[in-house]
């Protein structure tokens, strides 16, 4: 059967035209800064300093990226950030699912009280100074654990996972599994986790992005530069403009050094965000489902 085309009235056409126009304008406003940064990173320092770069690279060059990759701390930051992201996300997702499953069970004793305690921490906390004192007394400052253990579970993400389990894994499935001799641990690992791949993918995305962009915990707890994540080195370059003199050995004049410093900022931004920019298109489809899962909290 042929689908009949729906004829739009004049008011509908005007509405859609205005809506599409607004969406296009907002899209351009969001995309232009990204395009400008990428174009500036491939342009010469003189062109960037003189404001010649608007949309496309001017005087195409890779000097900025060559300087970045000669900067040893960038590689140290990449290594540490990748480790913190992978290890931290694994810890986060594991603890979140382990906590969400029992709270999704209606027959859990004290379920309401436990849920209240978790929710209470979303509104009130001890603050930054008590948290730092606790980390120091535990001997976790200036160690990798200071980047992994604090905030090991987000209560909001746990509520999302709990809601997903309640909505998609009925109690009848557990009762049927028990008839076949399955205990709670087997049911969790063999049934709950395989059926929760969607929400686990969403949690992985949320936690991984948080770890990749995190710098405040490192700013508080780390003093050893060998443990710094990438974002700390990026902060030093962008805010404090501190980088090794080895990067500018080929630059003859102070003007060229200043231009290289400006060019380096854009190149570092691209280098630090490139992995996430490549990662997003593959996991974007999970965003909508993740938002729908978290829209109702039971």
N, C-alpha and C positions, 0 to 999 in steps of 0.2 A: 504494500500500500504506500502511495506517495504521501508524504507529509505536507499538509497544507500550510502555506506560509501565513503567519499571523500579521495582519496589517496593523501598523501602529498609527494611532491618531497623531495629530499635530502636537498636542501637549506631551505625549510620550516621546516623540522624536526630540523635542526641545529638552526634555528631562535627561534623556540618554546622552545627547550632545553635550550638555552642561556637565553631566557626571563624568563622561570620558575626558573632557577637557581638564577638569579638576584633577583626575587621576594622573593624566599625562604630565601636568605641571608639577604635581607632588613627586612623581617618579623622577623627573628631571632634576628637581631640587635635591633629591637624595643621591642620585647618581653622579651629578656634576662634581662634587668634592672628591669622590673616588676617582673619576676620570682625570681630574686635574692633578691629583697626587701621583697617579701612575704616569701621566704625561710628563710632569715635572721631574720625576725620577729618571727618565730617559733623555732629558734635555741637558744642555750645557749649563754650567753654573752662571755664566754671564746672562743667558737668556732668562733664567729664573729670577736672577737679581734685578734685571731690568723690566720684569713684568711682561715679557713677550709671550709667555706660555698661557694659552687660554683653553684650548681643547686638544690639540695634537702636539707631540714633542717637537721642539725647536732645536736645531743643531744636534741631531741624535747622537748620543754618546752613552757609554756604559761605565764612565768614570765613577759615578756614585756607587754602583754595585761592586766595582773592583775595590773601592775603598772599604766598603762594608765587609767584604769577604776577606780582606786583609786584617780586619779587626778581630783578634783572637777571642775576645769576650762574647762576640755574637755567637760563635760556635759553642762556647761554654753555656751561654744562655739557652740556645736551642736544645742542647743535650739535656739540661736540667728541666726545661719546660716540658719536653716530650716525656721525660720520666715522671714528673709530677702529674702530668695530664693522664697518662696511662695508668700509673699506680693509684693515683687519687680517685680516678673515675671507677676503677675496679673496686676499690674499698667503698666508695659512695654507693654504687649500685647494689653491692652485696649487702651492706648494712640496711639500706632502704628496703630491699625486698624481704630480708629476714624480719624486719620490724613490721612491715606492712601486712604480711600474711597472717600472723596471729591476731592482729587488730581487726582484720577482716572477718574473723570467725565470730559468729554471734554468740557462741557458747563460752567465750573466754571470760573467766571470772575477773571482775574489776576492769572490764574493758572501757567503760565510760570514764573512770577515774584516771586510767593510764592515758587515754586520749586527751583528757583535760590537761594533764601535766605537760604533754607534748605541745598542745596548743598554747599553753601559758608561756612557753619559751619563745613563741613567735611574737609576743607582745612585750615581754619583760626579759631583761638580761642583766648580768652583773656589770657590764661595761668593759671598756677597753683595758683600763688599768688593772682591775682584778683578774682579768683574763691573762694579761701579761705576767702578773705575779704568779698565777697558777702554773703557767707554762715554764716559768723560771724555776719554781720549786720542784717541778717534775723533772727538771733537767732536759727539757725538750728544745730550749732555745739554741739556735745555731746548729740545728740538726735537720735532716730531711723530714723528720716526723712532725716538725712544727708546720710544715706545708701540707701534710697529709691528714693528721688526726683532728685538728680543730675544724669544726664544721664538717665532720665526716658524714653527717646525714642532714639533709634539709627536711624540716618538718613538712613544709608545703609539698615537696616531692613525695614524701612518704604518704601524705593524704591522697595525692593523685594515684599512687600505686595501690593503696588500700581500696580506693573507690573502684579502680579498674578490676581488682580481684573480686570485689563484691558483685560487680555488675556482670562479669563474664564467666566466673567459675562458680556454679551453683553448689549448694550444700549436698544436693542429691548425688553429685559426682563423687564427693568424698565418701558418702555412705556406701555407694556402689564399690568404691575402691577398697573400703574396709571389709566389705563382704568377701572380697578376693584376697584378703590377708595383707593389705597395704596399710602401713602405719603412717603417722603424720610426716615423718621425715621423708619417706619414700614418696608420699603424695606431693610434698613440696617440691622435691627435686625432679620427679618424673612427670608430674602433671601441671603444677602451678607455674613453674619456670618456663617450660616449653610453650604453654598457652599465654604467657605474659611477654612474649618477645616484642610486641608493639610498644607497650609501656616501658619496657626496659630500653628499647631503642631511643625513646623520647628522653628518659632519664639520663642515658649515656650522653646524648647531645647536650642537654642542659648542664650536666656536671662538667663535661669536657670543655665546653666554651668558658665556663666559670674558671676552671683551672688554667686554661691557656691565657686568659686575660688578667689573672690574679697577680697583684703586686703588693697589696697592702700588708698581707701576712708576712711576706718576705721583708718588707720595709721595717716591720716591727721586730721580727724574731731572728733575722739573719744578719750576721756581720761578716761572714766569710764569703768573699766574692766567688769562690769556686762553687758555692751553693745557690748563687743568685739565679732567678729565672730570667727569661729573655726580657720581660717587661721592665725589670729594674735597669738593665743596660739601656733599654730604649728610653727610659725616663732620664737617665743621665745625659744621653745625647740630645734629646729634645728640649729638656728643661735647663739643664746645667751646661750643655754643650761641652761635655768632658769626653775627650777621646785621645788615644795615644798619638804621639807625634809621629810614630812610624807610618801612620796612614797618609801623611802629607809630605813624605820625603821627596816626591817628584814635583812638588809645587814650588815654584820659584819665588813668587811675590806674596805679600800679605793679602792683596786683593784676591788672588787666586785661592788662597787658603780660606778666606771668608766665603767665597763662592762655593768652594768644595764643601765647607761646613753646612751651608744651606742646602746644597744638593744631597748631602749625606742624610739629612733629616728625612727627606721624602723617600730615599732609597731604603732606609731602615724601616719606615712604616710599611712599605710594600713587602719587604722581606719577612717582617714579623707577622703580617696578616695574610700572606699568600696561602699558607696551609688551610686556614679557616675559609678563605674565599673559594678554595678548590673543594673543600669538604661540604660546604653548605648545599650545593645543588643536589647531592646524592641523598641528603637526609631531610630535605625540605618537605617532602611528602608526609613525614611523620609529625610536622608541626600542627597541622590542622587536627589530626586525630588526638594528639596530646592535649591540645587546648580543649577539645570536646570532652576528653576524659576528666580533666580537671575542672570542668565547668559546674559539676554537681558533686558536692562533698557530703558523704553519708557518715 
